[in-house]
Every structure is written in structure tokens, then in C-alpha cells.
Amino acid sequence: MTGRRRRRGTGRRAGVPPKVVALGGGHGLAASLAALRRITGDLTAVVTVADDGGSSGRLREEMGVLPPGDLRKALAALCGDDEWGRTWARVVQHRFTSEGDLHGHAVGNLLIVALWEQLNDEVAALEWVGRLLGAHGRVLPMSAVPLDLHAIVRGHDPDKPDEISTVRGQATVALTPGEVQEVQVVPADPPAVPEAVQAVLDADWVVLGPGSWFSSVIPHLLVPELVDALMTTRARRVLTLNLAPQPGETDGFSPQRHLEVLARHAPKLTIDVVLADEAAVPDRDSLSEAAQRLGGTVELAPVAAPDGPRHEPELLAAAYDRIFRMRGRIGPWR
């Protein structure tokens, strides 16, 4: 996208909650949703559909459906903190333990797939599950077809550190040794879910990350209709960085390296704000320079939980709220 871009996301009236779309998958998206539902009642999750491991992989292979696991995690994260919400969050996340075919399956995965079969409509089925759970937001798959993730990896074989090879499957990519150079999805140029595209176009803010960088965050940028919407929406875009590199997938990555990888996969995409935990950024100047190359600025905030490398929902919510309030004011065109 070229030329001057209008200041976005500035038309909301005072007291009206912003329309927020969060993109990602797995535990990273769940962390973002658990925070965002605390500050807006107009929230949509757009979830990756490349999972091929565990219960999701088994259901995908046996039933030919979208992998439901990351969709389930997003719905659970949107459950409220009252007794109803806590109970249903535990139920949909519950996994059976047995010596039979049910072993390892999550209740929520089976519920989602059952409604898909009943309604023959992925979006409507997820809305039904959301209503049952009392979810504080909407969950949508990013693509209408299940995707396979392929990664181009340098040094996948430790004995051949300079060799380039292809690693297939999200579950494998997430734990791959070696250095991931690039990821691709199969089929190439997959169709987006129209409701997901429209949600991005209608948003005031779009939040990308945190999460597994190559297997949960970057795949959204490989769906043409979705990345086009990200580039043309009037929404402002926040990129939330992880608290630490992920062993295997981003081992040894600096915070700024994450931004460089994002830019390599979507060179025309700009970012307004890069949110990072202040204790996880050893070189603030380098991160600021990387953010500027994407068109944005850096917001540092204490968002990590004290008991481990995970985002604390209340702290992350406070950081998002501050960004939305301060960066959402009417400003000049640019």
C-alpha cells in the first residue's frame, strides 16, 4: 500500500467500547482474548486453522473438518469470570483419559465438530457454542479450509547446520530444531472466511500476537483476502510480542527479529504500535528502529505474570486499554 494513510480508528465516541479483532492461535491468542474481554464488549477472534496435532489432528483426519482446538481455546478464553463462565471453560477444555478412542480428545472439540455436522455451517456453529458458554466475544476461523503449514528450515539436521530443508505440519514446525527461514500454507492462497475479513474491515483496532510466531501469528498473513483487509482497514494495528523466544521455532530470536520476520512475510503491512514487556527487551533502541521501519512505535509495559513466562490478563488488559485510549485520539493525517 502506497501513499499517505489516514489516521485510523479515531471515529469512536467517548464511552463507546472499541471494536477489536484479535488474530492468532493457541495459548497466545487465549492470553490476548482473556485481557481484551475485560476492556471491550465488541471483540472478535480470528483463529488459525493449521493445527494437525493431538485431538484436533485426529478429528481433522477422520472427519475432514477444520481443526477445532485453537477455536476451542479461544472460546474458553472468552468465558466470563463468574461461576457459569469458569465452569464451562473447564468443561470445554477437559480432556478424556482412557484406554480407548476417546483418550486425549477435548470435550470442546467434540462439541464444536458435532455442531458443524448438525448445522453444516462453521461460523453459525461457533456462535452457538459461544452462546452456550456465555462467551464475551465472537470466534471465527481465518480460512474456510483446513491448512497445512510448511516451514523452510536451515539446519534442521544438527549434523548439517547449513542445509535447507522443508518441515511439514504445524505441530512439527512449532518444535523444529534449526532456524525457520519462512513458512508457507497449503493450499496456497486459501480462501478466507468472509465474516473474518469483514470483521477486520469494520474494526477500530486489530491485535496480532502474542503466540507461536511461525505457526500461529504469521499464517494469518498468508491468506490473501485477510492480509488485504489488514492493509486496507481503517483500524489501527497492535503487534504484541512474546515474553521470550519459543524453543525450536524462534530460539535465539531478539524482539526486533520477530518484527523483521513479520515484515518479510508481509512487506506492505504496517503496524501502529508494538507492545512488549519492558523486562523482555534488552535493546530498546533496536526494537524502536525495527518498529519504525513498520511505521509504528513501541509501547513498553509490565505485562508478565510473576510466576512464569506468561501474560497476566489484568496487566495486559491495562496495557491495551492505555494504548486504545491514548493512541485512539483524533490526530493528523499521515
Secondary structure, 3 states (H helix, E strand, C coil): CCCCCCCCCCCCCCCCCCCEEEEECHHHHHHHHHHHCCCCCCEEEEECCCCCCHHHHHHHHHHCCCCCHHHHHHHHHCCCCCHHHHHHHHHHHCECCCCCCCCCCEHHHHHHHHHHHHHCCHHHHHHHHHHHHCCCCEEEECECCCCEEEEEEECCCCCCCCCEEEEECHHHHCCCCCEEEEEEEECCCCCECHHHHHHHHHCCEEEECCCCHHHHHHHHHHCHHHHHHHHHCCCEEEEECCCCCCCCCCCCCCHHHHHHHHHHHCCCCCCCEEEEEHHHCCCHHHHHHHHHHCCCEEEEECCECCCCCCECHHHHHHHHHHHHHHHCCCCCCC
